[in-house]
Amino acid sequence: MNAAPLGVFDSGIGGLTVARALFERLPRESVIYFGDTARVPYGPKSPDTVRRYSGEILAFLLKRGVKAVVVACNTSTAHALGALQRQSPVPVVGVIEPGARAAVAATRTGNIGVIGTAGTVASGAYERAIKALRADACVHSQPCPLFVPLVEEAWFEHPAAELIAREYLEPLKRARVDVLVLGCTHYPLLKPLLSRVMGPDVQLVDSAEETATAVARELERLDLLANGGGGSNNHRFVVSDDEPHFRKVGALFLGEKLKQVEVVPL
Ligand code: DGL
């Protein structure tokens, strides 16, 4: 079981930020990544639809013999994590609890900002996770749906991106948050811009890095860590559609070229 791959999934390309963090934190693990590029985006879809899609991906990854599953997508985590954990014979880790934990550790004032897709924000999942750790925290959430297409266009520093970021983040600046949780797979790529807009006193929390640490801890606790060689050669990338776009834009997310990408329509 220790040599089995780790399953990671997302609605599309964005979860590669989580895969990248996992590669860095757990270089011996092999990862099988599934991006649901045929049905992205999940952000504006109903909780029921996101739960159904996520369940189908879990079934696919289990068939491929994964030892644990990482839900890299914030929207899937928000709507489906509980259902997936109940369904799955292997551990399932989401991105929200680790992000919330890091935010609570980082805040001085208890005034925390959260940005994410419309679905993630409407679910209230980050707010619940943060309040479970610090009941007196004041959580200010803001959906930022236009960030996903901007990042997919690689407009990380484009004036249009800056204009939109200033508009979205204004209420959070006014609320004087001292921590901003990047509650969406795509947002880590906008870090320099978001940091500039929020100012130097606001700390950005990247759920991808926190999740990789949580996964490492969980694998260790369950004695599931890979003990032998491994490395990037064993990683597999699977998408449900549009493999050329995934390969091209995915390289930006991953920070390295994507060699082989398999297409499996669910
Ligand atoms: N992966 C999604 C998330 O982290 C963003 C893209 C989408 O809307 O599907 O919420």
py3Dmol code that shows the C-alpha trace and the ligand (Angstrom):
import py3Dmol

protein = """\
ATOM      1  CA  MET A   1       0.000   0.000   0.000  1.00  0.00           C
ATOM      2  CA  ASN A   2       2.844   2.446   0.790  1.00  0.00           C
ATOM      3  CA  ALA A   3       4.045   2.256  -2.813  1.00  0.00           C
ATOM      4  CA  ALA A   4       0.569   3.019  -4.204  1.00  0.00           C
ATOM      5  CA  PRO A   5       0.037   6.479  -5.726  1.00  0.00           C
ATOM      6  CA  LEU A   6      -1.631   9.426  -4.062  1.00  0.00           C
ATOM      7  CA  GLY A   7      -4.760  10.555  -5.912  1.00  0.00           C
ATOM      8  CA  VAL A   8      -5.189  14.308  -6.366  1.00  0.00           C
ATOM      9  CA  PHE A   9      -8.120  15.882  -8.142  1.00  0.00           C
ATOM     10  CA  ASP A  10      -9.456  19.232  -9.175  1.00  0.00           C
ATOM     11  CA  SER A  11     -12.098  20.691 -11.477  1.00  0.00           C
ATOM     12  CA  GLY A  12      -9.293  21.340 -13.951  1.00  0.00           C
ATOM     13  CA  ILE A  13      -5.832  22.830 -14.077  1.00  0.00           C
ATOM     14  CA  GLY A  14      -5.796  24.806 -10.837  1.00  0.00           C
ATOM     15  CA  GLY A  15      -5.174  21.839  -8.559  1.00  0.00           C
ATOM     16  CA  LEU A  16      -1.704  21.574 -10.038  1.00  0.00           C
ATOM     17  CA  THR A  17      -0.734  24.261  -7.484  1.00  0.00           C
ATOM     18  CA  VAL A  18      -1.565  21.660  -4.826  1.00  0.00           C
ATOM     19  CA  ALA A  19       0.203  18.893  -6.789  1.00  0.00           C
ATOM     20  CA  ARG A  20       3.278  21.102  -6.988  1.00  0.00           C
ATOM     21  CA  ALA A  21       3.247  21.688  -3.229  1.00  0.00           C
ATOM     22  CA  LEU A  22       2.866  17.914  -2.705  1.00  0.00           C
ATOM     23  CA  PHE A  23       5.801  17.157  -5.032  1.00  0.00           C
ATOM     24  CA  GLU A  24       7.965  19.546  -3.009  1.00  0.00           C
ATOM     25  CA  ARG A  25       6.811  18.358   0.410  1.00  0.00           C
ATOM     26  CA  LEU A  26       6.666  14.619  -0.428  1.00  0.00           C
ATOM     27  CA  PRO A  27       9.229  13.975  -3.186  1.00  0.00           C
ATOM     28  CA  ARG A  28       9.050  10.183  -2.779  1.00  0.00           C
ATOM     29  CA  GLU A  29       5.323   9.941  -3.446  1.00  0.00           C
ATOM     30  CA  SER A  30       3.867   9.154  -6.850  1.00  0.00           C
ATOM     31  CA  VAL A  31       0.810  11.191  -7.725  1.00  0.00           C
ATOM     32  CA  ILE A  32      -2.050  10.477 -10.081  1.00  0.00           C
ATOM     33  CA  TYR A  33      -3.704  13.802 -10.854  1.00  0.00           C
ATOM     34  CA  PHE A  34      -7.191  14.055 -12.347  1.00  0.00           C
ATOM     35  CA  GLY A  35      -8.384  17.386 -13.793  1.00  0.00           C
ATOM     36  CA  ASP A  36     -12.050  17.499 -14.802  1.00  0.00           C
ATOM     37  CA  THR A  37     -11.368  19.810 -17.750  1.00  0.00           C
ATOM     38  CA  ALA A  38     -14.568  18.720 -19.531  1.00  0.00           C
ATOM     39  CA  ARG A  39     -16.748  20.124 -16.750  1.00  0.00           C
ATOM     40  CA  VAL A  40     -14.706  23.006 -15.300  1.00  0.00           C
ATOM     41  CA  PRO A  41     -15.613  25.428 -13.690  1.00  0.00           C
ATOM     42  CA  TYR A  42     -17.147  23.994 -10.515  1.00  0.00           C
ATOM     43  CA  GLY A  43     -17.313  27.436  -8.840  1.00  0.00           C
ATOM     44  CA  PRO A  44     -20.733  28.483 -10.174  1.00  0.00           C
ATOM     45  CA  LYS A  45     -22.316  24.974 -10.081  1.00  0.00           C
ATOM     46  CA  SER A  46     -24.798  23.691  -7.499  1.00  0.00           C
ATOM     47  CA  PRO A  47     -23.570  21.705  -4.474  1.00  0.00           C
ATOM     48  CA  ASP A  48     -25.397  18.575  -5.736  1.00  0.00           C
ATOM     49  CA  THR A  49     -23.692  18.706  -9.132  1.00  0.00           C
ATOM     50  CA  VAL A  50     -20.254  19.273  -7.600  1.00  0.00           C
ATOM     51  CA  ARG A  51     -20.850  16.350  -5.199  1.00  0.00           C
ATOM     52  CA  ARG A  52     -21.851  14.082  -8.084  1.00  0.00           C
ATOM     53  CA  TYR A  53     -18.816  15.028 -10.204  1.00  0.00           C
ATOM     54  CA  SER A  54     -16.492  14.638  -7.209  1.00  0.00           C
ATOM     55  CA  GLY A  55     -17.933  11.183  -6.426  1.00  0.00           C
ATOM     56  CA  GLU A  56     -17.298  10.064  -9.997  1.00  0.00           C
ATOM     57  CA  ILE A  57     -13.684  11.204  -9.793  1.00  0.00           C
ATOM     58  CA  LEU A  58     -13.201   9.453  -6.449  1.00  0.00           C
ATOM     59  CA  ALA A  59     -14.475   6.207  -8.030  1.00  0.00           C
ATOM     60  CA  PHE A  60     -12.027   6.661 -10.936  1.00  0.00           C
ATOM     61  CA  LEU A  61      -9.060   7.232  -8.608  1.00  0.00           C
ATOM     62  CA  LEU A  62      -9.983   4.256  -6.421  1.00  0.00           C
ATOM     63  CA  LYS A  63     -10.049   2.054  -9.525  1.00  0.00           C
ATOM     64  CA  ARG A  64      -6.495   3.232 -10.192  1.00  0.00           C
ATOM     65  CA  GLY A  65      -5.475   1.922  -6.767  1.00  0.00           C
ATOM     66  CA  VAL A  66      -4.698   5.119  -4.856  1.00  0.00           C
ATOM     67  CA  LYS A  67      -3.810   4.894  -1.153  1.00  0.00           C
ATOM     68  CA  ALA A  68      -5.296   8.298  -0.269  1.00  0.00           C
ATOM     69  CA  VAL A  69      -7.085  11.123  -2.059  1.00  0.00           C
ATOM     70  CA  VAL A  70      -6.391  14.853  -1.896  1.00  0.00           C
ATOM     71  CA  VAL A  71      -9.288  17.073  -2.925  1.00  0.00           C
ATOM     72  CA  ALA A  72      -7.277  19.965  -4.359  1.00  0.00           C
ATOM     73  CA  CYS A  73     -10.377  21.876  -5.443  1.00  0.00           C
ATOM     74  CA  ASN A  74     -11.740  24.279  -2.829  1.00  0.00           C
ATOM     75  CA  THR A  75     -15.247  24.150  -4.310  1.00  0.00           C
ATOM     76  CA  SER A  76     -15.274  20.315  -4.200  1.00  0.00           C
ATOM     77  CA  THR A  77     -13.936  20.380  -0.666  1.00  0.00           C
ATOM     78  CA  ALA A  78     -16.623  22.878   0.338  1.00  0.00           C
ATOM     79  CA  HIS A  79     -19.513  20.860  -1.098  1.00  0.00           C
ATOM     80  CA  ALA A  80     -18.354  17.259  -1.158  1.00  0.00           C
ATOM     81  CA  LEU A  81     -15.604  16.475   1.373  1.00  0.00           C
ATOM     82  CA  GLY A  82     -17.941  14.887   3.952  1.00  0.00           C
ATOM     83  CA  ALA A  83     -19.715  12.760   1.329  1.00  0.00           C
ATOM     84  CA  LEU A  84     -16.408  11.625  -0.185  1.00  0.00           C
ATOM     85  CA  GLN A  85     -15.000  10.684   3.229  1.00  0.00           C
ATOM     86  CA  ARG A  86     -18.098   8.603   3.973  1.00  0.00           C
ATOM     87  CA  GLN A  87     -17.872   6.851   0.589  1.00  0.00           C
ATOM     88  CA  SER A  88     -14.141   6.225   0.482  1.00  0.00           C
ATOM     89  CA  PRO A  89     -12.254   3.216   1.867  1.00  0.00           C
ATOM     90  CA  VAL A  90      -9.035   5.302   1.811  1.00  0.00           C
ATOM     91  CA  PRO A  91      -8.374   8.630   3.596  1.00  0.00           C
ATOM     92  CA  VAL A  92      -9.619  11.788   1.856  1.00  0.00           C
ATOM     93  CA  VAL A  93      -8.025  15.155   2.689  1.00  0.00           C
ATOM     94  CA  GLY A  94      -9.436  18.519   1.590  1.00  0.00           C
ATOM     95  CA  VAL A  95      -7.901  21.971   1.298  1.00  0.00           C
ATOM     96  CA  ILE A  96     -10.173  23.984   3.567  1.00  0.00           C
ATOM     97  CA  GLU A  97      -9.279  22.749   7.056  1.00  0.00           C
ATOM     98  CA  PRO A  98      -5.509  23.162   6.490  1.00  0.00           C
ATOM     99  CA  GLY A  99      -6.052  26.685   5.098  1.00  0.00           C
ATOM    100  CA  ALA A 100      -8.273  27.615   8.033  1.00  0.00           C
ATOM    101  CA  ARG A 101      -5.698  26.284  10.506  1.00  0.00           C
ATOM    102  CA  ALA A 102      -2.936  28.373   8.913  1.00  0.00           C
ATOM    103  CA  ALA A 103      -5.130  31.480   8.911  1.00  0.00           C
ATOM    104  CA  VAL A 104      -5.925  31.131  12.605  1.00  0.00           C
ATOM    105  CA  ALA A 105      -2.244  30.628  13.393  1.00  0.00           C
ATOM    106  CA  ALA A 106      -1.275  33.712  11.379  1.00  0.00           C
ATOM    107  CA  THR A 107      -3.867  36.265  12.502  1.00  0.00           C
ATOM    108  CA  ARG A 108      -3.075  38.732  15.265  1.00  0.00           C
ATOM    109  CA  THR A 109      -6.431  40.504  15.327  1.00  0.00           C
ATOM    110  CA  GLY A 110      -8.784  37.593  14.519  1.00  0.00           C
ATOM    111  CA  ASN A 111     -10.006  39.579  11.517  1.00  0.00           C
ATOM    112  CA  ILE A 112      -9.632  37.121   8.618  1.00  0.00           C
ATOM    113  CA  GLY A 113     -10.432  37.585   4.917  1.00  0.00           C
ATOM    114  CA  VAL A 114     -11.340  34.657   2.661  1.00  0.00           C
ATOM    115  CA  ILE A 115     -11.556  34.775  -1.125  1.00  0.00           C
ATOM    116  CA  GLY A 116     -12.839  31.932  -3.294  1.00  0.00           C
ATOM    117  CA  THR A 117     -15.320  30.924  -5.957  1.00  0.00           C
ATOM    118  CA  ALA A 118     -18.999  31.790  -5.608  1.00  0.00           C
ATOM    119  CA  GLY A 119     -19.704  28.188  -4.500  1.00  0.00           C
ATOM    120  CA  THR A 120     -16.968  28.084  -1.872  1.00  0.00           C
ATOM    121  CA  VAL A 121     -17.980  31.410  -0.357  1.00  0.00           C
ATOM    122  CA  ALA A 122     -21.722  30.605  -0.426  1.00  0.00           C
ATOM    123  CA  SER A 123     -21.072  27.273   1.346  1.00  0.00           C
ATOM    124  CA  GLY A 124     -19.609  29.070   4.373  1.00  0.00           C
ATOM    125  CA  ALA A 125     -17.128  26.190   4.724  1.00  0.00           C
ATOM    126  CA  TYR A 126     -14.066  28.367   5.458  1.00  0.00           C
ATOM    127  CA  GLU A 127     -15.988  30.428   7.973  1.00  0.00           C
ATOM    128  CA  ARG A 128     -17.135  27.276   9.818  1.00  0.00           C
ATOM    129  CA  ALA A 129     -13.624  25.785   9.779  1.00  0.00           C
ATOM    130  CA  ILE A 130     -12.072  29.024  11.071  1.00  0.00           C
ATOM    131  CA  LYS A 131     -14.689  29.507  13.793  1.00  0.00           C
ATOM    132  CA  ALA A 132     -14.280  25.905  14.942  1.00  0.00           C
ATOM    133  CA  LEU A 133     -10.650  26.775  15.681  1.00  0.00           C
ATOM    134  CA  ARG A 134     -11.213  30.291  16.996  1.00  0.00           C
ATOM    135  CA  ALA A 135     -14.788  31.079  17.964  1.00  0.00           C
ATOM    136  CA  ASP A 136     -14.247  34.844  18.226  1.00  0.00           C
ATOM    137  CA  ALA A 137     -12.701  35.180  14.742  1.00  0.00           C
ATOM    138  CA  CYS A 138     -14.381  37.661  12.423  1.00  0.00           C
ATOM    139  CA  VAL A 139     -14.452  36.188   8.902  1.00  0.00           C
ATOM    140  CA  HIS A 140     -14.983  38.433   5.875  1.00  0.00           C
ATOM    141  CA  SER A 141     -15.595  36.430   2.689  1.00  0.00           C
ATOM    142  CA  GLN A 142     -15.560  37.671  -0.868  1.00  0.00           C
ATOM    143  CA  PRO A 143     -16.283  35.671  -4.020  1.00  0.00           C
ATOM    144  CA  CYS A 144     -13.829  36.506  -6.830  1.00  0.00           C
ATOM    145  CA  PRO A 145     -15.177  34.571  -9.829  1.00  0.00           C
ATOM    146  CA  LEU A 146     -13.265  36.564 -12.450  1.00  0.00           C
ATOM    147  CA  PHE A 147      -9.894  35.525 -11.022  1.00  0.00           C
ATOM    148  CA  VAL A 148     -10.181  31.986 -12.446  1.00  0.00           C
ATOM    149  CA  PRO A 149     -10.394  33.005 -16.140  1.00  0.00           C
ATOM    150  CA  LEU A 150      -7.738  35.705 -15.611  1.00  0.00           C
ATOM    151  CA  VAL A 151      -5.308  33.133 -14.262  1.00  0.00           C
ATOM    152  CA  GLU A 152      -6.142  30.667 -17.032  1.00  0.00           C
ATOM    153  CA  GLU A 153      -5.174  33.448 -19.475  1.00  0.00           C
ATOM    154  CA  ALA A 154      -1.930  33.885 -17.505  1.00  0.00           C
ATOM    155  CA  TRP A 155      -2.865  37.538 -16.853  1.00  0.00           C
ATOM    156  CA  PHE A 156      -1.122  37.511 -13.486  1.00  0.00           C
ATOM    157  CA  GLU A 157       0.081  41.114 -13.698  1.00  0.00           C
ATOM    158  CA  HIS A 158      -2.224  42.497 -16.386  1.00  0.00           C
ATOM    159  CA  PRO A 159      -3.765  45.959 -15.656  1.00  0.00           C
ATOM    160  CA  ALA A 160      -7.226  44.355 -16.017  1.00  0.00           C
ATOM    161  CA  ALA A 161      -6.350  41.864 -13.294  1.00  0.00           C
ATOM    162  CA  GLU A 162      -5.202  44.679 -11.030  1.00  0.00           C
ATOM    163  CA  LEU A 163      -8.402  46.676 -11.618  1.00  0.00           C
ATOM    164  CA  ILE A 164     -10.575  43.645 -10.801  1.00  0.00           C
ATOM    165  CA  ALA A 165      -8.483  42.744  -7.765  1.00  0.00           C
ATOM    166  CA  ARG A 166      -8.813  46.285  -6.368  1.00  0.00           C
ATOM    167  CA  GLU A 167     -12.593  46.142  -6.819  1.00  0.00           C
ATOM    168  CA  TYR A 168     -12.976  42.693  -5.193  1.00  0.00           C
ATOM    169  CA  LEU A 169     -10.584  43.323  -2.321  1.00  0.00           C
ATOM    170  CA  GLU A 170     -11.787  46.794  -1.347  1.00  0.00           C
ATOM    171  CA  PRO A 171     -14.365  45.503   1.227  1.00  0.00           C
ATOM    172  CA  LEU A 172     -11.697  43.292   2.818  1.00  0.00           C
ATOM    173  CA  LYS A 173      -9.289  46.211   3.057  1.00  0.00           C
ATOM    174  CA  ARG A 174     -12.029  48.306   4.614  1.00  0.00           C
ATOM    175  CA  ALA A 175     -12.691  45.512   7.122  1.00  0.00           C
ATOM    176  CA  ARG A 176      -8.972  45.664   8.023  1.00  0.00           C
ATOM    177  CA  VAL A 177      -8.301  41.942   7.755  1.00  0.00           C
ATOM    178  CA  ASP A 178      -4.735  41.026   8.698  1.00  0.00           C
ATOM    179  CA  VAL A 179      -4.800  37.631   6.950  1.00  0.00           C
ATOM    180  CA  LEU A 180      -6.187  36.762   3.532  1.00  0.00           C
ATOM    181  CA  VAL A 181      -6.904  33.096   2.739  1.00  0.00           C
ATOM    182  CA  LEU A 182      -6.449  32.265  -0.947  1.00  0.00           C
ATOM    183  CA  GLY A 183      -9.389  29.857  -0.977  1.00  0.00           C
ATOM    184  CA  CYS A 184      -9.159  28.754  -4.598  1.00  0.00           C
ATOM    185  CA  THR A 185      -6.652  26.667  -6.514  1.00  0.00           C
ATOM    186  CA  HIS A 186      -5.931  29.465  -8.987  1.00  0.00           C
ATOM    187  CA  TYR A 187      -5.202  32.304  -6.610  1.00  0.00           C
ATOM    188  CA  PRO A 188      -1.620  31.399  -5.586  1.00  0.00           C
ATOM    189  CA  LEU A 189      -0.586  32.495  -9.081  1.00  0.00           C
ATOM    190  CA  LEU A 190      -1.881  35.983  -8.320  1.00  0.00           C
ATOM    191  CA  LYS A 191       0.078  36.223  -5.048  1.00  0.00           C
ATOM    192  CA  PRO A 192       2.359  39.170  -6.002  1.00  0.00           C
ATOM    193  CA  LEU A 193      -0.618  41.193  -7.290  1.00  0.00           C
ATOM    194  CA  LEU A 194      -2.874  40.347  -4.321  1.00  0.00           C
ATOM    195  CA  SER A 195      -0.113  41.132  -1.895  1.00  0.00           C
ATOM    196  CA  ARG A 196       0.470  44.517  -3.520  1.00  0.00           C
ATOM    197  CA  VAL A 197      -3.243  45.350  -3.468  1.00  0.00           C
ATOM    198  CA  MET A 198      -3.727  44.275   0.176  1.00  0.00           C
ATOM    199  CA  GLY A 199      -0.536  45.961   1.392  1.00  0.00           C
ATOM    200  CA  PRO A 200       2.419  44.728   3.434  1.00  0.00           C
ATOM    201  CA  ASP A 201       0.512  44.269   6.708  1.00  0.00           C
ATOM    202  CA  VAL A 202      -1.742  41.534   5.333  1.00  0.00           C
ATOM    203  CA  GLN A 203      -0.420  37.988   5.311  1.00  0.00           C
ATOM    204  CA  LEU A 204      -1.565  35.719   2.466  1.00  0.00           C
ATOM    205  CA  VAL A 205      -2.372  32.104   3.331  1.00  0.00           C
ATOM    206  CA  ASP A 206      -1.835  29.623   0.517  1.00  0.00           C
ATOM    207  CA  SER A 207      -4.030  26.545   1.078  1.00  0.00           C
ATOM    208  CA  ALA A 208      -1.847  24.504  -1.311  1.00  0.00           C
ATOM    209  CA  GLU A 209       1.210  24.614   0.954  1.00  0.00           C
ATOM    210  CA  GLU A 210      -0.812  24.000   4.105  1.00  0.00           C
ATOM    211  CA  THR A 211      -2.575  21.048   2.499  1.00  0.00           C
ATOM    212  CA  ALA A 212       0.710  19.406   1.507  1.00  0.00           C
ATOM    213  CA  THR A 213       1.820  19.610   5.140  1.00  0.00           C
ATOM    214  CA  ALA A 214      -1.504  18.148   6.325  1.00  0.00           C
ATOM    215  CA  VAL A 215      -1.243  15.284   3.796  1.00  0.00           C
ATOM    216  CA  ALA A 216       2.314  14.508   4.914  1.00  0.00           C
ATOM    217  CA  ARG A 217       1.157  14.396   8.533  1.00  0.00           C
ATOM    218  CA  GLU A 218      -1.803  12.135   7.691  1.00  0.00           C
ATOM    219  CA  LEU A 219       0.299   9.680   5.646  1.00  0.00           C
ATOM    220  CA  GLU A 220       2.823   9.506   8.435  1.00  0.00           C
ATOM    221  CA  ARG A 221       0.125   8.966  11.074  1.00  0.00           C
ATOM    222  CA  LEU A 222      -1.363   6.095   9.059  1.00  0.00           C
ATOM    223  CA  ASP A 223       2.047   4.667   8.194  1.00  0.00           C
ATOM    224  CA  LEU A 224       1.317   5.151   4.491  1.00  0.00           C
ATOM    225  CA  LEU A 225       4.405   7.111   3.415  1.00  0.00           C
ATOM    226  CA  ALA A 226       6.259   5.767   0.376  1.00  0.00           C
ATOM    227  CA  ASN A 227       9.587   4.456   1.568  1.00  0.00           C
ATOM    228  CA  GLY A 228      11.474   3.768  -1.662  1.00  0.00           C
ATOM    229  CA  GLY A 229      12.832   5.739  -4.652  1.00  0.00           C
ATOM    230  CA  GLY A 230       9.907   7.373  -6.488  1.00  0.00           C
ATOM    231  CA  GLY A 231      10.144  10.912  -7.893  1.00  0.00           C
ATOM    232  CA  SER A 232       8.567  12.889 -10.685  1.00  0.00           C
ATOM    233  CA  ASN A 233       8.826  10.007 -13.205  1.00  0.00           C
ATOM    234  CA  ASN A 234       5.977   8.215 -11.510  1.00  0.00           C
ATOM    235  CA  HIS A 235       3.480  11.047 -11.701  1.00  0.00           C
ATOM    236  CA  ARG A 236       0.486  10.637 -13.983  1.00  0.00           C
ATOM    237  CA  PHE A 237      -1.804  13.348 -15.289  1.00  0.00           C
ATOM    238  CA  VAL A 238      -5.315  12.544 -16.477  1.00  0.00           C
ATOM    239  CA  VAL A 239      -7.945  14.963 -17.798  1.00  0.00           C
ATOM    240  CA  SER A 240     -11.512  14.535 -19.020  1.00  0.00           C
ATOM    241  CA  ASP A 241     -11.020  16.830 -22.055  1.00  0.00           C
ATOM    242  CA  ASP A 242      -8.794  19.342 -23.871  1.00  0.00           C
ATOM    243  CA  GLU A 243      -5.400  17.903 -23.211  1.00  0.00           C
ATOM    244  CA  PRO A 244      -3.392  20.544 -25.224  1.00  0.00           C
ATOM    245  CA  HIS A 245      -4.717  23.462 -23.127  1.00  0.00           C
ATOM    246  CA  PHE A 246      -4.078  21.542 -19.916  1.00  0.00           C
ATOM    247  CA  ARG A 247      -0.553  20.769 -20.989  1.00  0.00           C
ATOM    248  CA  LYS A 248       0.194  24.385 -21.979  1.00  0.00           C
ATOM    249  CA  VAL A 249      -1.358  26.263 -19.056  1.00  0.00           C
ATOM    250  CA  GLY A 250      -0.625  23.439 -16.629  1.00  0.00           C
ATOM    251  CA  ALA A 251       3.090  24.045 -17.034  1.00  0.00           C
ATOM    252  CA  LEU A 252       2.584  27.526 -15.500  1.00  0.00           C
ATOM    253  CA  PHE A 253       0.810  26.045 -12.504  1.00  0.00           C
ATOM    254  CA  LEU A 254       3.249  23.227 -12.031  1.00  0.00           C
ATOM    255  CA  GLY A 255       6.405  25.190 -12.789  1.00  0.00           C
ATOM    256  CA  GLU A 256       7.637  22.439 -15.079  1.00  0.00           C
ATOM    257  CA  LYS A 257       6.657  20.801 -18.376  1.00  0.00           C
ATOM    258  CA  LEU A 258       3.889  18.206 -18.378  1.00  0.00           C
ATOM    259  CA  LYS A 259       5.166  15.249 -20.313  1.00  0.00           C
ATOM    260  CA  GLN A 260       2.312  12.812 -20.716  1.00  0.00           C
ATOM    261  CA  VAL A 261      -1.353  13.635 -20.269  1.00  0.00           C
ATOM    262  CA  GLU A 262      -3.989  10.928 -20.634  1.00  0.00           C
ATOM    263  CA  VAL A 263      -7.605  11.742 -21.590  1.00  0.00           C
ATOM    264  CA  VAL A 264     -10.342   9.780 -19.779  1.00  0.00           C
ATOM    265  CA  PRO A 265     -13.903  11.088 -20.197  1.00  0.00           C
ATOM    266  CA  LEU A 266     -15.912  10.140 -17.095  1.00  0.00           C
TER     267      LEU A 266
END
"""
ligand_1 = """\
10
DGL
N -10.689 24.574 -8.605
C -11.679 25.553 -8.248
C -11.543 25.889 -6.763
O -10.497 25.756 -6.151
C -11.568 26.798 -9.095
C -11.994 26.600 -10.535
C -13.450 26.214 -10.701
O -14.345 27.060 -10.488
O -13.691 25.054 -11.020
O -12.495 26.291 -6.166
"""
view = py3Dmol.view(width=600, height=400)
view.addModel(protein, "pdb")
view.setStyle({"model": 0}, {"cartoon": {"style": "trace"}})
view.addModel(ligand_1, "xyz")
view.setStyle({"model": 1}, {"stick": {}})
view.zoomTo()
view.show()
